[in-house]
Amino acid sequence: WGPPLLILLVGTCIYLSLRLGLLQIFRLPRAFRLIFVSDVEHQGDVSSFAALCTALAATVGTGNIIGVATAIKTGGPGALFWMWVAAFFGMATKYAEGLLAIKYRRKDAHGAMAGGPMHYILLGMGEKWRPLAIFFAIAGILVALLGIGTFTQVNSITEAMRNAIQLPPAVTASILAILVA
């Protein structure tokens, strides 16, 4: 998380926004219409509304809520402005990710749709990129199990319990481990 990565992320977001014709502005009315329209001709596994809800559930979590509060407390109200700017340009990146996932999704042996970055890396970039697709899948599992999936929530709960009833974090963490085991 240094300047090179920040430049790469911001550059990618701006490039995709411009390359996709600022779709976060010009395609917004159509996006709202498609959320609530049932298109029988192009039916998939889920409706447009269900897909939106799933995407929001996967995107907006405890980390986003705690992260916004921490950013405002640490950086002041100006942090909110920069989050809005990042979100605006980040929409194009999120769109491109979803577009690739849909374009390269396939039906598995059970008839369910399978897609995502590990699929579009392999199918879109070719067989020589298989190691990257495998690495991405393994890294995603590890992050979900050991990082994003648990640490932020446990930290938020332990801090709340410590501030509310002076319960030591080790006790709260132990109780949570027993409850979710």
C-alpha positions as CSV (number, residue, x, y, z in Angstrom):
1,W,0.0,0.0,0.0
2,G,2.4,2.6,-1.2
3,P,2.3,5.3,-3.9
4,P,2.8,2.8,-6.8
5,L,-0.2,0.8,-5.9
6,L,-2.3,3.9,-5.3
7,I,-1.3,5.2,-8.7
8,L,-2.2,1.9,-10.3
9,L,-5.6,1.7,-8.7
10,V,-6.5,5.3,-9.4
11,G,-5.2,5.1,-12.9
12,T,-7.2,2.0,-13.6
13,C,-10.4,3.5,-12.2
14,I,-10.0,6.7,-14.3
15,Y,-9.0,4.7,-17.5
16,L,-12.0,2.4,-17.2
17,S,-14.3,5.3,-16.5
18,L,-13.2,7.1,-19.6
19,R,-12.9,4.0,-21.8
20,L,-16.5,2.9,-20.8
21,G,-17.9,6.4,-21.6
22,L,-18.5,7.5,-18.0
23,L,-21.2,4.9,-17.7
24,Q,-21.7,5.7,-14.0
25,I,-23.3,8.9,-15.3
26,F,-24.8,8.2,-18.6
27,R,-26.1,4.6,-17.9
28,L,-27.5,5.3,-14.5
29,P,-31.2,5.8,-15.6
30,R,-31.0,2.5,-17.5
31,A,-29.5,0.7,-14.6
32,F,-32.4,1.8,-12.3
33,R,-34.9,0.7,-14.9
34,L,-33.3,-2.7,-15.3
35,I,-33.3,-3.4,-11.5
36,F,-37.1,-3.7,-11.3
37,V,-37.8,-5.1,-14.8
38,S,-38.3,-8.8,-15.3
39,D,-36.8,-9.8,-18.7
40,V,-38.2,-13.2,-19.5
41,E,-36.1,-13.4,-22.7
42,H,-32.8,-13.1,-20.9
43,Q,-33.5,-15.1,-17.8
44,G,-30.6,-16.4,-15.8
45,D,-30.2,-18.0,-12.4
46,V,-31.2,-14.8,-10.5
47,S,-33.3,-11.7,-11.2
48,S,-31.7,-8.3,-11.7
49,F,-32.9,-7.2,-8.2
50,A,-31.5,-10.4,-6.6
51,A,-28.1,-9.8,-8.3
52,L,-28.0,-6.2,-7.1
53,C,-28.8,-7.4,-3.5
54,T,-26.1,-10.0,-3.7
55,A,-23.5,-7.6,-5.1
56,L,-24.3,-5.0,-2.4
57,A,-24.2,-7.7,0.4
58,A,-20.7,-8.7,-0.9
59,T,-19.5,-5.2,-1.2
60,V,-20.9,-3.3,1.8
61,G,-19.9,-5.0,5.0
62,T,-18.6,-4.3,8.5
63,G,-15.3,-3.2,7.0
64,N,-17.0,-0.4,5.0
65,I,-19.0,0.8,7.9
66,I,-16.1,0.8,10.3
67,G,-13.7,2.0,7.6
68,V,-15.9,5.1,6.9
69,A,-16.2,6.0,10.6
70,T,-12.5,5.5,11.1
71,A,-11.6,7.6,8.0
72,I,-13.9,10.5,9.1
73,K,-12.5,10.4,12.7
74,T,-8.9,10.3,11.5
75,G,-9.0,12.5,8.4
76,G,-12.0,14.8,9.1
77,P,-15.0,15.5,6.9
78,G,-12.7,15.8,3.8
79,A,-12.2,12.1,3.9
80,L,-15.9,11.7,3.0
81,F,-15.4,13.8,-0.2
82,W,-12.4,11.6,-1.3
83,M,-14.5,8.5,-0.6
84,W,-17.2,9.8,-2.9
85,V,-14.6,10.5,-5.6
86,A,-13.1,7.0,-5.2
87,A,-16.5,5.4,-5.3
88,F,-17.5,7.4,-8.4
89,F,-14.5,6.2,-10.4
90,G,-14.5,2.8,-8.7
91,M,-17.9,2.1,-10.2
92,A,-16.4,1.6,-13.6
93,T,-13.9,-1.0,-12.2
94,K,-16.7,-2.8,-10.4
95,Y,-18.7,-2.8,-13.7
96,A,-15.8,-4.2,-15.7
97,E,-15.3,-6.9,-13.1
98,G,-18.9,-7.9,-13.2
99,L,-19.0,-7.8,-17.0
100,L,-16.0,-10.1,-17.3
101,A,-17.5,-12.5,-14.7
102,I,-20.7,-12.7,-16.8
103,K,-19.0,-13.0,-20.1
104,Y,-16.8,-15.9,-19.0
105,R,-19.1,-17.7,-16.7
106,R,-19.9,-21.3,-17.5
107,K,-22.4,-24.0,-16.3
108,D,-20.8,-26.6,-14.0
109,A,-21.6,-30.3,-14.0
110,H,-24.7,-29.6,-11.8
111,G,-26.1,-27.0,-14.2
112,A,-25.3,-24.1,-11.9
113,M,-23.4,-21.0,-13.2
114,A,-19.8,-20.7,-12.2
115,G,-17.8,-17.5,-12.8
116,G,-15.6,-14.9,-11.2
117,P,-12.0,-13.7,-11.5
118,M,-10.4,-17.2,-11.5
119,H,-12.6,-18.1,-14.5
120,Y,-12.1,-14.9,-16.5
121,I,-8.4,-15.0,-15.9
122,L,-8.2,-18.5,-17.4
123,L,-10.8,-18.2,-20.1
124,G,-10.1,-14.6,-21.1
125,M,-6.4,-14.6,-20.9
126,G,-5.6,-18.1,-21.9
127,E,-4.1,-21.3,-20.5
128,K,-0.7,-19.8,-19.8
129,W,-2.4,-17.8,-17.1
130,R,-3.8,-20.8,-15.2
131,P,-1.2,-20.4,-12.3
132,L,-2.5,-16.9,-11.7
133,A,-6.1,-18.1,-11.8
134,I,-5.3,-20.8,-9.2
135,F,-3.3,-18.3,-7.1
136,F,-6.3,-15.9,-7.2
137,A,-8.7,-18.6,-6.1
138,I,-6.5,-19.8,-3.2
139,A,-5.7,-16.2,-2.1
140,G,-9.5,-15.4,-2.1
141,I,-10.2,-18.4,0.1
142,L,-7.4,-17.5,2.5
143,V,-8.5,-13.8,2.7
144,A,-12.1,-14.9,3.3
145,L,-11.2,-17.3,6.0
146,L,-8.4,-15.4,7.8
147,G,-8.8,-11.8,7.0
148,I,-11.8,-9.8,5.6
149,G,-14.2,-12.6,6.5
150,T,-13.6,-12.5,10.3
151,F,-11.1,-10.0,11.7
152,T,-13.0,-6.8,11.2
153,Q,-16.2,-8.2,12.7
154,V,-14.5,-9.7,15.7
155,N,-12.5,-6.5,16.3
156,S,-15.7,-4.4,16.1
157,I,-17.6,-6.7,18.5
158,T,-14.7,-6.9,21.0
159,E,-14.2,-3.1,21.0
160,A,-18.0,-2.6,21.5
161,M,-18.1,-5.1,24.4
162,R,-15.0,-3.6,26.0
163,N,-16.4,-0.1,25.8
164,A,-19.9,-1.0,26.9
165,I,-19.3,-3.5,29.8
166,Q,-15.5,-3.5,30.2
167,L,-15.3,-7.1,29.0
168,P,-11.7,-8.0,28.1
169,P,-11.2,-8.6,24.4
170,A,-9.8,-12.1,25.0
171,V,-13.0,-13.1,26.7
172,T,-15.2,-11.7,23.9
173,A,-13.0,-13.4,21.3
174,S,-13.2,-16.7,23.1
175,I,-17.0,-16.5,23.4
176,L,-17.2,-15.7,19.7
177,A,-14.9,-18.6,18.8
178,I,-17.2,-21.0,20.7
179,L,-20.3,-19.6,19.2
180,V,-19.2,-19.9,15.6
181,A,-17.2,-23.1,15.9
